Amino acid sequence: MSGKEIVDVKKAERLGILGNTDLEINENTGQIQALLIPSVKWFGLRKQGEEIRVPWKHIKKIGADMVIIDVSDFSEEEQ
């Protein structure tokens, strides 16, 4: 999944590129629980430890080049 572009389906907005270690996996079941997208800052630089957590249930489609997600109904508890 590395290198896929992350796109918000509601806003048609690019959120970032999925990297090599941007998955949250349940150690007991091996299932993916969330995608972790680095927050991009000015000139492509980002602060350490800042990321957007996208729960698996908000992923709508995974294609050859991108991952389509719906972030419009995130609650504060999920972020």
Chimera marker file (.cmm) of the C-alpha trace (Angstrom):
<marker_set name="trace">
<marker id="1" x="0.000" y="0.000" z="0.000" r="1" g="1" b="0" radius="0.5"/>
<marker id="2" x="3.037" y="2.235" z="0.199" r="1" g="1" b="0" radius="0.5"/>
<marker id="3" x="2.982" y="5.218" z="-2.163" r="1" g="1" b="0" radius="0.5"/>
<marker id="4" x="-0.800" y="5.370" z="-2.618" r="1" g="1" b="0" radius="0.5"/>
<marker id="5" x="-2.377" y="8.808" z="-2.509" r="1" g="1" b="0" radius="0.5"/>
<marker id="6" x="-5.008" y="9.375" z="0.224" r="1" g="1" b="0" radius="0.5"/>
<marker id="7" x="-8.108" y="11.286" z="-1.000" r="1" g="1" b="0" radius="0.5"/>
<marker id="8" x="-11.150" y="12.488" z="0.978" r="1" g="1" b="0" radius="0.5"/>
<marker id="9" x="-14.253" y="11.538" z="-1.045" r="1" g="1" b="0" radius="0.5"/>
<marker id="10" x="-16.467" y="14.364" z="0.335" r="1" g="1" b="0" radius="0.5"/>
<marker id="11" x="-14.042" y="17.266" z="-0.130" r="1" g="1" b="0" radius="0.5"/>
<marker id="12" x="-12.168" y="15.801" z="-3.137" r="1" g="1" b="0" radius="0.5"/>
<marker id="13" x="-9.044" y="16.795" z="-1.217" r="1" g="1" b="0" radius="0.5"/>
<marker id="14" x="-5.621" y="15.144" z="-1.212" r="1" g="1" b="0" radius="0.5"/>
<marker id="15" x="-4.570" y="14.291" z="2.361" r="1" g="1" b="0" radius="0.5"/>
<marker id="16" x="-1.162" y="12.764" z="1.752" r="1" g="1" b="0" radius="0.5"/>
<marker id="17" x="0.760" y="9.720" z="0.582" r="1" g="1" b="0" radius="0.5"/>
<marker id="18" x="0.705" y="6.455" z="2.476" r="1" g="1" b="0" radius="0.5"/>
<marker id="19" x="4.207" y="5.422" z="3.555" r="1" g="1" b="0" radius="0.5"/>
<marker id="20" x="5.759" y="2.123" z="4.580" r="1" g="1" b="0" radius="0.5"/>
<marker id="21" x="4.837" y="2.195" z="8.284" r="1" g="1" b="0" radius="0.5"/>
<marker id="22" x="1.524" y="4.008" z="8.229" r="1" g="1" b="0" radius="0.5"/>
<marker id="23" x="-0.759" y="1.189" z="9.401" r="1" g="1" b="0" radius="0.5"/>
<marker id="24" x="-2.161" y="0.466" z="12.855" r="1" g="1" b="0" radius="0.5"/>
<marker id="25" x="-2.496" y="-3.307" z="13.206" r="1" g="1" b="0" radius="0.5"/>
<marker id="26" x="-4.180" y="-5.292" z="15.962" r="1" g="1" b="0" radius="0.5"/>
<marker id="27" x="-1.423" y="-7.508" z="17.371" r="1" g="1" b="0" radius="0.5"/>
<marker id="28" x="-3.867" y="-10.247" z="18.393" r="1" g="1" b="0" radius="0.5"/>
<marker id="29" x="-5.856" y="-10.594" z="15.160" r="1" g="1" b="0" radius="0.5"/>
<marker id="30" x="-3.466" y="-9.141" z="12.576" r="1" g="1" b="0" radius="0.5"/>
<marker id="31" x="-6.272" y="-6.965" z="11.180" r="1" g="1" b="0" radius="0.5"/>
<marker id="32" x="-5.660" y="-3.383" z="10.063" r="1" g="1" b="0" radius="0.5"/>
<marker id="33" x="-7.420" y="-1.010" z="12.464" r="1" g="1" b="0" radius="0.5"/>
<marker id="34" x="-6.447" y="2.355" z="10.974" r="1" g="1" b="0" radius="0.5"/>
<marker id="35" x="-4.307" y="4.212" z="8.477" r="1" g="1" b="0" radius="0.5"/>
<marker id="36" x="-1.883" y="6.748" z="9.973" r="1" g="1" b="0" radius="0.5"/>
<marker id="37" x="-1.303" y="9.691" z="7.612" r="1" g="1" b="0" radius="0.5"/>
<marker id="38" x="1.529" y="12.120" z="8.408" r="1" g="1" b="0" radius="0.5"/>
<marker id="39" x="0.347" y="15.739" z="8.758" r="1" g="1" b="0" radius="0.5"/>
<marker id="40" x="2.142" y="17.811" z="6.131" r="1" g="1" b="0" radius="0.5"/>
<marker id="41" x="3.316" y="21.276" z="7.200" r="1" g="1" b="0" radius="0.5"/>
<marker id="42" x="4.919" y="24.183" z="5.300" r="1" g="1" b="0" radius="0.5"/>
<marker id="43" x="7.218" y="23.167" z="2.430" r="1" g="1" b="0" radius="0.5"/>
<marker id="44" x="6.492" y="19.465" z="2.975" r="1" g="1" b="0" radius="0.5"/>
<marker id="45" x="8.027" y="19.396" z="6.445" r="1" g="1" b="0" radius="0.5"/>
<marker id="46" x="6.114" y="17.938" z="9.354" r="1" g="1" b="0" radius="0.5"/>
<marker id="47" x="6.458" y="17.965" z="13.099" r="1" g="1" b="0" radius="0.5"/>
<marker id="48" x="7.493" y="14.698" z="14.748" r="1" g="1" b="0" radius="0.5"/>
<marker id="49" x="4.617" y="12.565" z="16.011" r="1" g="1" b="0" radius="0.5"/>
<marker id="50" x="1.793" y="14.446" z="14.276" r="1" g="1" b="0" radius="0.5"/>
<marker id="51" x="-0.486" y="12.293" z="12.164" r="1" g="1" b="0" radius="0.5"/>
<marker id="52" x="-4.090" y="11.809" z="11.114" r="1" g="1" b="0" radius="0.5"/>
<marker id="53" x="-5.631" y="8.504" z="12.223" r="1" g="1" b="0" radius="0.5"/>
<marker id="54" x="-8.219" y="7.127" z="9.777" r="1" g="1" b="0" radius="0.5"/>
<marker id="55" x="-10.199" y="4.199" z="11.212" r="1" g="1" b="0" radius="0.5"/>
<marker id="56" x="-10.566" y="1.280" z="8.787" r="1" g="1" b="0" radius="0.5"/>
<marker id="57" x="-14.382" y="1.669" z="8.636" r="1" g="1" b="0" radius="0.5"/>
<marker id="58" x="-13.938" y="5.084" z="6.951" r="1" g="1" b="0" radius="0.5"/>
<marker id="59" x="-11.985" y="3.631" z="4.016" r="1" g="1" b="0" radius="0.5"/>
<marker id="60" x="-14.313" y="3.453" z="1.036" r="1" g="1" b="0" radius="0.5"/>
<marker id="61" x="-12.083" y="2.105" z="-1.745" r="1" g="1" b="0" radius="0.5"/>
<marker id="62" x="-8.474" y="1.037" z="-2.292" r="1" g="1" b="0" radius="0.5"/>
<marker id="63" x="-7.368" y="1.328" z="-5.908" r="1" g="1" b="0" radius="0.5"/>
<marker id="64" x="-4.129" y="0.905" z="-7.827" r="1" g="1" b="0" radius="0.5"/>
<marker id="65" x="-3.023" y="4.519" z="-7.216" r="1" g="1" b="0" radius="0.5"/>
<marker id="66" x="-5.090" y="5.847" z="-4.326" r="1" g="1" b="0" radius="0.5"/>
<marker id="67" x="-7.114" y="5.167" z="-1.199" r="1" g="1" b="0" radius="0.5"/>
<marker id="68" x="-10.528" y="6.890" z="-1.037" r="1" g="1" b="0" radius="0.5"/>
<marker id="69" x="-11.704" y="7.728" z="2.492" r="1" g="1" b="0" radius="0.5"/>
<marker id="70" x="-14.657" y="9.538" z="4.074" r="1" g="1" b="0" radius="0.5"/>
<marker id="71" x="-13.482" y="11.727" z="6.953" r="1" g="1" b="0" radius="0.5"/>
<marker id="72" x="-16.645" y="13.843" z="7.196" r="1" g="1" b="0" radius="0.5"/>
<marker id="73" x="-18.235" y="11.806" z="9.986" r="1" g="1" b="0" radius="0.5"/>
<marker id="74" x="-15.195" y="11.299" z="12.246" r="1" g="1" b="0" radius="0.5"/>
<marker id="75" x="-15.924" y="11.819" z="15.924" r="1" g="1" b="0" radius="0.5"/>
<marker id="76" x="-13.400" y="13.311" z="18.340" r="1" g="1" b="0" radius="0.5"/>
<marker id="77" x="-12.995" y="9.894" z="19.996" r="1" g="1" b="0" radius="0.5"/>
<marker id="78" x="-11.792" y="8.250" z="16.767" r="1" g="1" b="0" radius="0.5"/>
<marker id="79" x="-9.076" y="10.799" z="15.935" r="1" g="1" b="0" radius="0.5"/>
<link id1="1" id2="2" r="1" g="1" b="0" radius="0.2"/>
<link id1="2" id2="3" r="1" g="1" b="0" radius="0.2"/>
<link id1="3" id2="4" r="1" g="1" b="0" radius="0.2"/>
<link id1="4" id2="5" r="1" g="1" b="0" radius="0.2"/>
<link id1="5" id2="6" r="1" g="1" b="0" radius="0.2"/>
<link id1="6" id2="7" r="1" g="1" b="0" radius="0.2"/>
<link id1="7" id2="8" r="1" g="1" b="0" radius="0.2"/>
<link id1="8" id2="9" r="1" g="1" b="0" radius="0.2"/>
<link id1="9" id2="10" r="1" g="1" b="0" radius="0.2"/>
<link id1="10" id2="11" r="1" g="1" b="0" radius="0.2"/>
<link id1="11" id2="12" r="1" g="1" b="0" radius="0.2"/>
<link id1="12" id2="13" r="1" g="1" b="0" radius="0.2"/>
<link id1="13" id2="14" r="1" g="1" b="0" radius="0.2"/>
<link id1="14" id2="15" r="1" g="1" b="0" radius="0.2"/>
<link id1="15" id2="16" r="1" g="1" b="0" radius="0.2"/>
<link id1="16" id2="17" r="1" g="1" b="0" radius="0.2"/>
<link id1="17" id2="18" r="1" g="1" b="0" radius="0.2"/>
<link id1="18" id2="19" r="1" g="1" b="0" radius="0.2"/>
<link id1="19" id2="20" r="1" g="1" b="0" radius="0.2"/>
<link id1="20" id2="21" r="1" g="1" b="0" radius="0.2"/>
<link id1="21" id2="22" r="1" g="1" b="0" radius="0.2"/>
<link id1="22" id2="23" r="1" g="1" b="0" radius="0.2"/>
<link id1="23" id2="24" r="1" g="1" b="0" radius="0.2"/>
<link id1="24" id2="25" r="1" g="1" b="0" radius="0.2"/>
<link id1="25" id2="26" r="1" g="1" b="0" radius="0.2"/>
<link id1="26" id2="27" r="1" g="1" b="0" radius="0.2"/>
<link id1="27" id2="28" r="1" g="1" b="0" radius="0.2"/>
<link id1="28" id2="29" r="1" g="1" b="0" radius="0.2"/>
<link id1="29" id2="30" r="1" g="1" b="0" radius="0.2"/>
<link id1="30" id2="31" r="1" g="1" b="0" radius="0.2"/>
<link id1="31" id2="32" r="1" g="1" b="0" radius="0.2"/>
<link id1="32" id2="33" r="1" g="1" b="0" radius="0.2"/>
<link id1="33" id2="34" r="1" g="1" b="0" radius="0.2"/>
<link id1="34" id2="35" r="1" g="1" b="0" radius="0.2"/>
<link id1="35" id2="36" r="1" g="1" b="0" radius="0.2"/>
<link id1="36" id2="37" r="1" g="1" b="0" radius="0.2"/>
<link id1="37" id2="38" r="1" g="1" b="0" radius="0.2"/>
<link id1="38" id2="39" r="1" g="1" b="0" radius="0.2"/>
<link id1="39" id2="40" r="1" g="1" b="0" radius="0.2"/>
<link id1="40" id2="41" r="1" g="1" b="0" radius="0.2"/>
<link id1="41" id2="42" r="1" g="1" b="0" radius="0.2"/>
<link id1="42" id2="43" r="1" g="1" b="0" radius="0.2"/>
<link id1="43" id2="44" r="1" g="1" b="0" radius="0.2"/>
<link id1="44" id2="45" r="1" g="1" b="0" radius="0.2"/>
<link id1="45" id2="46" r="1" g="1" b="0" radius="0.2"/>
<link id1="46" id2="47" r="1" g="1" b="0" radius="0.2"/>
<link id1="47" id2="48" r="1" g="1" b="0" radius="0.2"/>
<link id1="48" id2="49" r="1" g="1" b="0" radius="0.2"/>
<link id1="49" id2="50" r="1" g="1" b="0" radius="0.2"/>
<link id1="50" id2="51" r="1" g="1" b="0" radius="0.2"/>
<link id1="51" id2="52" r="1" g="1" b="0" radius="0.2"/>
<link id1="52" id2="53" r="1" g="1" b="0" radius="0.2"/>
<link id1="53" id2="54" r="1" g="1" b="0" radius="0.2"/>
<link id1="54" id2="55" r="1" g="1" b="0" radius="0.2"/>
<link id1="55" id2="56" r="1" g="1" b="0" radius="0.2"/>
<link id1="56" id2="57" r="1" g="1" b="0" radius="0.2"/>
<link id1="57" id2="58" r="1" g="1" b="0" radius="0.2"/>
<link id1="58" id2="59" r="1" g="1" b="0" radius="0.2"/>
<link id1="59" id2="60" r="1" g="1" b="0" radius="0.2"/>
<link id1="60" id2="61" r="1" g="1" b="0" radius="0.2"/>
<link id1="61" id2="62" r="1" g="1" b="0" radius="0.2"/>
<link id1="62" id2="63" r="1" g="1" b="0" radius="0.2"/>
<link id1="63" id2="64" r="1" g="1" b="0" radius="0.2"/>
<link id1="64" id2="65" r="1" g="1" b="0" radius="0.2"/>
<link id1="65" id2="66" r="1" g="1" b="0" radius="0.2"/>
<link id1="66" id2="67" r="1" g="1" b="0" radius="0.2"/>
<link id1="67" id2="68" r="1" g="1" b="0" radius="0.2"/>
<link id1="68" id2="69" r="1" g="1" b="0" radius="0.2"/>
<link id1="69" id2="70" r="1" g="1" b="0" radius="0.2"/>
<link id1="70" id2="71" r="1" g="1" b="0" radius="0.2"/>
<link id1="71" id2="72" r="1" g="1" b="0" radius="0.2"/>
<link id1="72" id2="73" r="1" g="1" b="0" radius="0.2"/>
<link id1="73" id2="74" r="1" g="1" b="0" radius="0.2"/>
<link id1="74" id2="75" r="1" g="1" b="0" radius="0.2"/>
<link id1="75" id2="76" r="1" g="1" b="0" radius="0.2"/>
<link id1="76" id2="77" r="1" g="1" b="0" radius="0.2"/>
<link id1="77" id2="78" r="1" g="1" b="0" radius="0.2"/>
<link id1="78" id2="79" r="1" g="1" b="0" radius="0.2"/>
</marker_set>
